[in-house]
Each structure stands twice: as C-alpha cells, then as structure tokens.
C-alpha cells in the first residue's frame, strides 16, 4: 500500500489510512457528502489534514476507495445464487435468500451507495462503473441461472435471460434504495415487502408461482 507520493506505507501508516477511511464512512452516515471536509475527517481520526493528504488526494478520492471495497464485497452476492436450486420449495428459499441478501447489502452500505448514485447521476464515470460492477455481478449470475433452466426446458426458450435478469436486479436495486421510506411513504412494513419481492423474483426466474 502506497502513499500519494508513491512511498510504501508501513504498518502504522496503513492503520492510520484505514482509520481515516473508517471515520469517513461513519461521517457519510450522518452528513451530506458535500458537507464532509478533509479537516473534519482528520480531526475525527485524531490526526491532521496533512496526514490525510498523504494517503488521499481529497475526500472524493477517499470515497472512491471505500466504494471500491464495497464493490468487492458486492461480488460476494453471487454466493446467493451459485449452486442453488430453483425447483420446488428449494426454489422459493433461493428467491427469499436472494432478496434478503440483496436488501441487507444495500442497507449496510446505504450511505455510501447514495454517494455512488449521486456521482453516477452527475456523470462521473468512476462512480458509474462501480455501480455497474455491483449490479452486473448479480445480473450475470442470475442470467446464467435462467439460461441453465432454459437448457433443461424449465423456462420459456423465447425469453432473453439477460433481459429478465437485468430487469429483476434493477427492481431489487430500486426497492432497496427506498427501504427507509417503504413504511412511511408506501404504507408497507419491511417484513411484508420481502416475501412479495421474493415472489416477483421467483416468477421472473421460473415463470411459476413458488411451492411454499
């Protein structure tokens, strides 16, 4: 791990760098992204702005670092699909686990995902690529799942697996980003939302109602 000027950071330096990232992550949960300043992050971490600049060019650079780590974590969402069955009761469980895992990932990374969405909406290709990576990981895995079911004659062969998978993942991402407003804005309790999402996912993947 290197500093901004190319020097290799020692163990103590790496610890300081991680502490700065942890403090920034915490601040993003309670403060608007545009209001977070280098001096505030440094003060919270118990160090100086000069130290911050040893490891990051600015707040945006540090946020991108956090986003990259989040994207790497998001790659693990494929584990919710790999080797899982979509037949019978097992298929219903798979759909529920996918929804639960996806919503949980979004909930844990809500503050950072809002910043990524903001950057992407403003045309920043770096943030757009990170968001695409997170969604593409799940979409690709789900596409492969649907294609496999097609090959076994369990899904309509006229369907486009990538189109179906992309639509389902986009739906999950949209709902996941509005989790906090579900109860107040929609009048739907979070516990009621999950099984309905799982039903839509199961119908989208298999074309059939689940066996419960």
Phi and psi restraints in degrees (value plus and minus 20) as a CYANA .aco file:
   2 UNK   PHI    -134.5   -94.5
   2 UNK   PSI     137.7   177.7
   3 UNK   PHI    -102.6   -62.6
   3 UNK   PSI     156.0   196.0
   4 UNK   PHI     -79.7   -39.7
   4 UNK   PSI     -54.7   -14.7
   5 UNK   PHI    -107.5   -67.5
   5 UNK   PSI     -11.9    28.1
   6 UNK   PHI      76.9   116.9
   6 UNK   PSI     -24.6    15.4
   7 UNK   PHI     -94.4   -54.4
   7 UNK   PSI     128.7   168.7
   8 UNK   PHI     -98.7   -58.7
   8 UNK   PSI     105.5   145.5
   9 UNK   PHI     -99.3   -59.3
   9 UNK   PSI     113.5   153.5
  10 UNK   PHI     -98.0   -58.0
  10 UNK   PSI    -195.5  -155.5
  11 UNK   PHI     -79.6   -39.6
  11 UNK   PSI     -63.5   -23.5
  12 UNK   PHI     -86.3   -46.3
  12 UNK   PSI     -60.7   -20.7
  13 UNK   PHI     -84.0   -44.0
  13 UNK   PSI     -60.3   -20.3
  14 UNK   PHI     -84.0   -44.0
  14 UNK   PSI     -58.6   -18.6
  15 UNK   PHI     -85.4   -45.4
  15 UNK   PSI     -61.2   -21.2
  16 UNK   PHI     -84.2   -44.2
  16 UNK   PSI     -63.8   -23.8
  17 UNK   PHI     -79.9   -39.9
  17 UNK   PSI     -64.4   -24.4
  18 UNK   PHI     -86.4   -46.4
  18 UNK   PSI     -56.4   -16.4
  19 UNK   PHI     -85.5   -45.5
  19 UNK   PSI     -58.4   -18.4
  20 UNK   PHI     -82.3   -42.3
  20 UNK   PSI     -62.0   -22.0
  21 UNK   PHI     -85.4   -45.4
  21 UNK   PSI     -61.5   -21.5
  22 UNK   PHI     -83.4   -43.4
  22 UNK   PSI     -61.7   -21.7
  23 UNK   PHI     -87.7   -47.7
  23 UNK   PSI     -59.9   -19.9
  24 UNK   PHI     -82.9   -42.9
  24 UNK   PSI     -64.0   -24.0
  25 UNK   PHI     -79.0   -39.0
  25 UNK   PSI     -62.0   -22.0
  26 UNK   PHI     -86.5   -46.5
  26 UNK   PSI     -59.2   -19.2
  27 UNK   PHI     -88.2   -48.2
  27 UNK   PSI     -53.5   -13.5
  28 UNK   PHI     -85.5   -45.5
  28 UNK   PSI     -42.3    -2.3
  29 UNK   PHI     -94.8   -54.8
  29 UNK   PSI     -40.9    -0.9
  30 UNK   PHI    -142.1  -102.1
  30 UNK   PSI     -30.1     9.9
  31 UNK   PHI    -148.6  -108.6
  31 UNK   PSI     124.6   164.6
  32 UNK   PHI     -79.4   -39.4
  32 UNK   PSI     122.6   162.6
  33 UNK   PHI     -73.4   -33.4
  33 UNK   PSI     -63.8   -23.8
  34 UNK   PHI     -88.5   -48.5
  34 UNK   PSI     -37.3     2.7
  35 UNK   PHI    -110.4   -70.4
  35 UNK   PSI     -29.9    10.1
  36 UNK   PHI    -100.1   -60.1
  36 UNK   PSI     103.2   143.2
  37 UNK   PHI    -133.5   -93.5
  37 UNK   PSI     135.0   175.0
  38 UNK   PHI     -76.4   -36.4
  38 UNK   PSI     -64.4   -24.4
  39 UNK   PHI     -82.2   -42.2
  39 UNK   PSI     -53.9   -13.9
  40 UNK   PHI     -91.7   -51.7
  40 UNK   PSI     -60.6   -20.6
  41 UNK   PHI     -84.3   -44.3
  41 UNK   PSI     -65.2   -25.2
  42 UNK   PHI     -82.4   -42.4
  42 UNK   PSI     -63.2   -23.2
  43 UNK   PHI     -83.1   -43.1
  43 UNK   PSI     -62.9   -22.9
  44 UNK   PHI     -83.7   -43.7
  44 UNK   PSI     -53.6   -13.6
  45 UNK   PHI    -103.6   -63.6
  45 UNK   PSI     -24.2    15.8
  46 UNK   PHI      55.5    95.5
  46 UNK   PSI      11.2    51.2
  47 UNK   PHI    -158.1  -118.1
  47 UNK   PSI    -183.9  -143.9
  48 UNK   PHI    -134.3   -94.3
  48 UNK   PSI     140.2   180.2
  49 UNK   PHI     -76.8   -36.8
  49 UNK   PSI     -55.7   -15.7
  50 UNK   PHI     -80.3   -40.3
  50 UNK   PSI     -58.7   -18.7
  51 UNK   PHI     -87.6   -47.6
  51 UNK   PSI     -60.9   -20.9
  52 UNK   PHI     -76.1   -36.1
  52 UNK   PSI     -66.3   -26.3
  53 UNK   PHI     -90.2   -50.2
  53 UNK   PSI     -32.5     7.5
  54 UNK   PHI     -88.7   -48.7
  54 UNK   PSI     -47.9    -7.9
  55 UNK   PHI    -131.3   -91.3
  55 UNK   PSI     -43.4    -3.4
  56 UNK   PHI    -159.8  -119.8
  56 UNK   PSI     123.0   163.0
  57 UNK   PHI     -90.6   -50.6
  57 UNK   PSI     -49.8    -9.8
  58 UNK   PHI    -190.4  -150.4
  58 UNK   PSI    -198.1  -158.1
  59 UNK   PHI     -81.5   -41.5
  59 UNK   PSI     -60.6   -20.6
  60 UNK   PHI     -80.3   -40.3
  60 UNK   PSI     -60.2   -20.2
  61 UNK   PHI     -82.9   -42.9
  61 UNK   PSI     -58.7   -18.7
  62 UNK   PHI     -89.6   -49.6
  62 UNK   PSI     -57.9   -17.9
  63 UNK   PHI     -83.3   -43.3
  63 UNK   PSI     -60.8   -20.8
  64 UNK   PHI     -82.1   -42.1
  64 UNK   PSI     -55.7   -15.7
  65 UNK   PHI     -84.0   -44.0
  65 UNK   PSI     -64.6   -24.6
  66 UNK   PHI     -82.1   -42.1
  66 UNK   PSI     -60.7   -20.7
  67 UNK   PHI     -85.6   -45.6
  67 UNK   PSI     -55.7   -15.7
  68 UNK   PHI     -85.0   -45.0
  68 UNK   PSI     -61.2   -21.2
  69 UNK   PHI     -83.9   -43.9
  69 UNK   PSI     -60.0   -20.0
  70 UNK   PHI     -84.3   -44.3
  70 UNK   PSI     -61.1   -21.1
  71 UNK   PHI     -83.3   -43.3
  71 UNK   PSI     -57.4   -17.4
  72 UNK   PHI     -85.2   -45.2
  72 UNK   PSI     -59.0   -19.0
  73 UNK   PHI     -85.6   -45.6
  73 UNK   PSI     -58.5   -18.5
  74 UNK   PHI     -82.2   -42.2
  74 UNK   PSI     -46.3    -6.3
  75 UNK   PHI     -81.6   -41.6
  75 UNK   PSI     -44.5    -4.5
  76 UNK   PHI     -91.1   -51.1
  76 UNK   PSI     -31.2     8.8
  77 UNK   PHI     -84.3   -44.3
  77 UNK   PSI     -41.5    -1.5
  78 UNK   PHI     -83.6   -43.6
  78 UNK   PSI     -42.1    -2.1
  79 UNK   PHI     -84.7   -44.7
  79 UNK   PSI     -37.7     2.3
  80 UNK   PHI     -96.1   -56.1
  80 UNK   PSI     -31.5     8.5
  81 UNK   PHI    -139.1   -99.1
  81 UNK   PSI     -50.1   -10.1
  82 UNK   PHI     -83.1   -43.1
  82 UNK   PSI     104.7   144.7
  83 UNK   PHI      53.0    93.0
  83 UNK   PSI     -10.2    29.8
  84 UNK   PHI    -112.4   -72.4
  84 UNK   PSI     128.8   168.8
  85 UNK   PHI    -113.2   -73.2
  85 UNK   PSI     127.0   167.0
  86 UNK   PHI    -134.8   -94.8
  86 UNK   PSI      -0.8    39.2
  87 UNK   PHI    -123.5   -83.5
  87 UNK   PSI     115.6   155.6
  88 UNK   PHI      39.3    79.3
  88 UNK   PSI    -165.5  -125.5
  89 UNK   PHI     -84.9   -44.9
  89 UNK   PSI     -50.1   -10.1
  90 UNK   PHI     -83.4   -43.4
  90 UNK   PSI     -55.6   -15.6
  91 UNK   PHI     -85.7   -45.7
  91 UNK   PSI     -58.9   -18.9
  92 UNK   PHI     -84.3   -44.3
  92 UNK   PSI     -59.6   -19.6
  93 UNK   PHI     -86.2   -46.2
  93 UNK   PSI     -59.0   -19.0
  94 UNK   PHI     -81.7   -41.7
  94 UNK   PSI     -64.9   -24.9
  95 UNK   PHI     -81.9   -41.9
  95 UNK   PSI     -61.4   -21.4
  96 UNK   PHI     -86.2   -46.2
  96 UNK   PSI     -61.7   -21.7
  97 UNK   PHI     -86.2   -46.2
  97 UNK   PSI     -57.3   -17.3
  98 UNK   PHI     -83.7   -43.7
  98 UNK   PSI     -66.0   -26.0
  99 UNK   PHI     -83.5   -43.5
  99 UNK   PSI     -66.8   -26.8
 100 UNK   PHI     -80.1   -40.1
 100 UNK   PSI     -67.1   -27.1
 101 UNK   PHI     -85.5   -45.5
 101 UNK   PSI     -60.2   -20.2
 102 UNK   PHI     -86.3   -46.3
 102 UNK   PSI     -67.5   -27.5
 103 UNK   PHI     -84.7   -44.7
 103 UNK   PSI     -56.8   -16.8
 104 UNK   PHI     -86.1   -46.1
 104 UNK   PSI     -63.1   -23.1
 105 UNK   PHI     -79.7   -39.7
 105 UNK   PSI     -64.8   -24.8
 106 UNK   PHI     -86.3   -46.3
 106 UNK   PSI     -58.5   -18.5
 107 UNK   PHI     -85.9   -45.9
 107 UNK   PSI     -63.3   -23.3
 108 UNK   PHI     -87.9   -47.9
 108 UNK   PSI     -47.9    -7.9
 109 UNK   PHI    -133.7   -93.7
 109 UNK   PSI       1.3    41.3
 110 UNK   PHI     -73.9   -33.9
 110 UNK   PSI     -69.7   -29.7
 111 UNK   PHI     -82.1   -42.1
 111 UNK   PSI     -65.5   -25.5
 112 UNK   PHI     -89.6   -49.6
 112 UNK   PSI     -57.6   -17.6
 113 UNK   PHI     -84.4   -44.4
 113 UNK   PSI     -53.6   -13.6
 114 UNK   PHI     -83.1   -43.1
 114 UNK   PSI     -60.1   -20.1
 115 UNK   PHI     -86.8   -46.8
 115 UNK   PSI     -62.3   -22.3
 116 UNK   PHI     -81.9   -41.9
 116 UNK   PSI     -64.0   -24.0
 117 UNK   PHI     -82.3   -42.3
 117 UNK   PSI     -60.9   -20.9
 118 UNK   PHI     -82.2   -42.2
 118 UNK   PSI     -68.1   -28.1
 119 UNK   PHI     -82.0   -42.0
 119 UNK   PSI     -61.8   -21.8
 120 UNK   PHI     -84.3   -44.3
 120 UNK   PSI     -61.6   -21.6
 121 UNK   PHI     -85.4   -45.4
 121 UNK   PSI     -48.9    -8.9
 122 UNK   PHI    -104.1   -64.1
 122 UNK   PSI     -19.4    20.6
 123 UNK   PHI      72.3   112.3
 123 UNK   PSI     -10.1    29.9
 124 UNK   PHI     -96.5   -56.5
 124 UNK   PSI      91.4   131.4
 125 UNK   PHI     -85.1   -45.1
 125 UNK   PSI     -47.5    -7.5
 126 UNK   PHI     -84.6   -44.6
 126 UNK   PSI     -65.4   -25.4
 127 UNK   PHI     -90.7   -50.7
 127 UNK   PSI     -57.2   -17.2
 128 UNK   PHI     -82.2   -42.2
 128 UNK   PSI     -60.5   -20.5
 129 UNK   PHI     -86.2   -46.2
 129 UNK   PSI     -57.7   -17.7
 130 UNK   PHI     -86.2   -46.2
 130 UNK   PSI     -64.6   -24.6
 131 UNK   PHI     -82.8   -42.8
 131 UNK   PSI     -62.6   -22.6
 132 UNK   PHI     -82.8   -42.8
 132 UNK   PSI     -59.7   -19.7
 133 UNK   PHI     -81.1   -41.1
 133 UNK   PSI     -63.5   -23.5
 134 UNK   PHI     -81.9   -41.9
 134 UNK   PSI     -67.9   -27.9
 135 UNK   PHI     -93.4   -53.4
 135 UNK   PSI     -55.7   -15.7
 136 UNK   PHI     -86.1   -46.1
 136 UNK   PSI     -54.3   -14.3
 137 UNK   PHI     -76.8   -36.8
 137 UNK   PSI     -69.3   -29.3
 138 UNK   PHI     -91.8   -51.8
 138 UNK   PSI     -60.6   -20.6
 139 UNK   PHI     -80.9   -40.9
 139 UNK   PSI     -63.5   -23.5
 140 UNK   PHI     -83.6   -43.6
 140 UNK   PSI     -61.8   -21.8
 141 UNK   PHI     -86.4   -46.4
 141 UNK   PSI     -61.1   -21.1
 142 UNK   PHI     -90.0   -50.0
 142 UNK   PSI     -54.8   -14.8
 143 UNK   PHI     -80.1   -40.1
 143 UNK   PSI     -65.2   -25.2
 144 UNK   PHI     -83.5   -43.5
 144 UNK   PSI     -57.5   -17.5
 145 UNK   PHI     -82.9   -42.9
 145 UNK   PSI     -67.0   -27.0
 146 UNK   PHI     -86.2   -46.2
 146 UNK   PSI     -60.0   -20.0
 147 UNK   PHI     -82.8   -42.8
 147 UNK   PSI     -58.5   -18.5
 148 UNK   PHI     -85.7   -45.7
 148 UNK   PSI     -62.1   -22.1
 149 UNK   PHI     -84.0   -44.0
 149 UNK   PSI     -55.6   -15.6
 150 UNK   PHI     -82.5   -42.5
 150 UNK   PSI     -63.7   -23.7
 151 UNK   PHI     -83.9   -43.9
 151 UNK   PSI     -43.5    -3.5
 152 UNK   PHI    -115.8   -75.8
 152 UNK   PSI     -15.6    24.4
 153 UNK   PHI      56.1    96.1
 153 UNK   PSI      -1.5    38.5
 154 UNK   PHI    -116.7   -76.7
 154 UNK   PSI     -30.2     9.8
 155 UNK   PHI    -152.9  -112.9
 155 UNK   PSI     123.6   163.6
 156 UNK   PHI     -71.5   -31.5
 156 UNK   PSI     104.4   144.4
 157 UNK   PHI     -91.6   -51.6
 157 UNK   PSI     -33.3     6.7
 158 UNK   PHI    -100.2   -60.2
 158 UNK   PSI     -33.0     7.0
 159 UNK   PHI     -93.5   -53.5
 159 UNK   PSI     128.1   168.1
 160 UNK   PHI    -115.6   -75.6
 160 UNK   PSI      88.6   128.6
 161 UNK   PHI     -73.9   -33.9
 161 UNK   PSI     -61.8   -21.8
 162 UNK   PHI     -86.7   -46.7
 162 UNK   PSI     -57.9   -17.9
 163 UNK   PHI     -87.0   -47.0
 163 UNK   PSI     -62.0   -22.0
 164 UNK   PHI     -85.7   -45.7
 164 UNK   PSI     -68.3   -28.3
 165 UNK   PHI     -81.6   -41.6
 165 UNK   PSI     -64.9   -24.9
 166 UNK   PHI     -81.7   -41.7
 166 UNK   PSI     -59.1   -19.1
 167 UNK   PHI     -86.0   -46.0
 167 UNK   PSI     -62.6   -22.6
 168 UNK   PHI     -86.7   -46.7
 168 UNK   PSI     -62.7   -22.7
 169 UNK   PHI     -88.6   -48.6
 169 UNK   PSI     -58.3   -18.3
 170 UNK   PHI     -82.1   -42.1
 170 UNK   PSI     -59.7   -19.7
 171 UNK   PHI     -82.2   -42.2
 171 UNK   PSI     -66.9   -26.9
 172 UNK   PHI     -81.7   -41.7
 172 UNK   PSI     -62.0   -22.0
 173 UNK   PHI     -84.6   -44.6
 173 UNK   PSI     -60.3   -20.3
 174 UNK   PHI     -85.8   -45.8
 174 UNK   PSI     -66.2   -26.2
 175 UNK   PHI     -86.7   -46.7
 175 UNK   PSI     -62.1   -22.1
 176 UNK   PHI     -79.9   -39.9
 176 UNK   PSI     -56.1   -16.1
 177 UNK   PHI     -94.4   -54.4
 177 UNK   PSI     -31.1     8.9
 178 UNK   PHI    -132.7   -92.7
 178 UNK   PSI      -0.4    39.6
 179 UNK   PHI     -77.2   -37.2
 179 UNK   PSI     -58.9   -18.9
 180 UNK   PHI     -88.3   -48.3
 180 UNK   PSI     -46.2    -6.2
 181 UNK   PHI    -118.6   -78.6
 181 UNK   PSI     -17.0    23.0
 182 UNK   PHI     -80.4   -40.4
 182 UNK   PSI     -69.6   -29.6
 183 UNK   PHI     -92.7   -52.7
 183 UNK   PSI     -64.4   -24.4
 184 UNK   PHI     -95.7   -55.7
 184 UNK   PSI     -59.0   -19.0
 185 UNK   PHI    -109.3   -69.3
 185 UNK   PSI     -54.9   -14.9
 186 UNK   PHI    -124.7   -84.7
 186 UNK   PSI     -34.5     5.5
 187 UNK   PHI      51.4    91.4
 187 UNK   PSI       6.2    46.2
 188 UNK   PHI    -138.6   -98.6
 188 UNK   PSI     107.4   147.4
 189 UNK   PHI     -93.1   -53.1
 189 UNK   PSI     122.4   162.4
 190 UNK   PHI     -72.3   -32.3
 190 UNK   PSI     -57.8   -17.8
 191 UNK   PHI     -86.1   -46.1
 191 UNK   PSI     -46.4    -6.4
 192 UNK   PHI    -102.6   -62.6
 192 UNK   PSI     -45.2    -5.2
 193 UNK   PHI     -90.2   -50.2
 193 UNK   PSI     -63.0   -23.0
 194 UNK   PHI     -78.0   -38.0
 194 UNK   PSI     -69.8   -29.8
 195 UNK   PHI     -83.8   -43.8
 195 UNK   PSI     -51.2   -11.2
 196 UNK   PHI     -91.5   -51.5
 196 UNK   PSI     -58.7   -18.7
 197 UNK   PHI     -83.5   -43.5
 197 UNK   PSI     -63.4   -23.4
 198 UNK   PHI     -81.5   -41.5
 198 UNK   PSI     -57.5   -17.5
 199 UNK   PHI     -82.5   -42.5
 199 UNK   PSI     -65.2   -25.2
 200 UNK   PHI     -84.3   -44.3
 200 UNK   PSI     -59.8   -19.8
 201 UNK   PHI     -84.4   -44.4
 201 UNK   PSI     -65.4   -25.4
 202 UNK   PHI     -81.9   -41.9
 202 UNK   PSI     -65.0   -25.0
 203 UNK   PHI     -82.6   -42.6
 203 UNK   PSI     -59.9   -19.9
 204 UNK   PHI     -85.9   -45.9
 204 UNK   PSI     -59.2   -19.2
 205 UNK   PHI     -98.7   -58.7
 205 UNK   PSI     -65.1   -25.1
 206 UNK   PHI    -122.8   -82.8
 206 UNK   PSI     -40.4    -0.4
 207 UNK   PHI      56.4    96.4
 207 UNK   PSI      -9.0    31.0
 208 UNK   PHI    -153.4  -113.4
 208 UNK   PSI     134.1   174.1
 209 UNK   PHI     -88.7   -48.7
 209 UNK   PSI     125.6   165.6
 210 UNK   PHI     -92.4   -52.4
 210 UNK   PSI     133.9   173.9
 211 UNK   PHI    -111.2   -71.2
 211 UNK   PSI      94.8   134.8
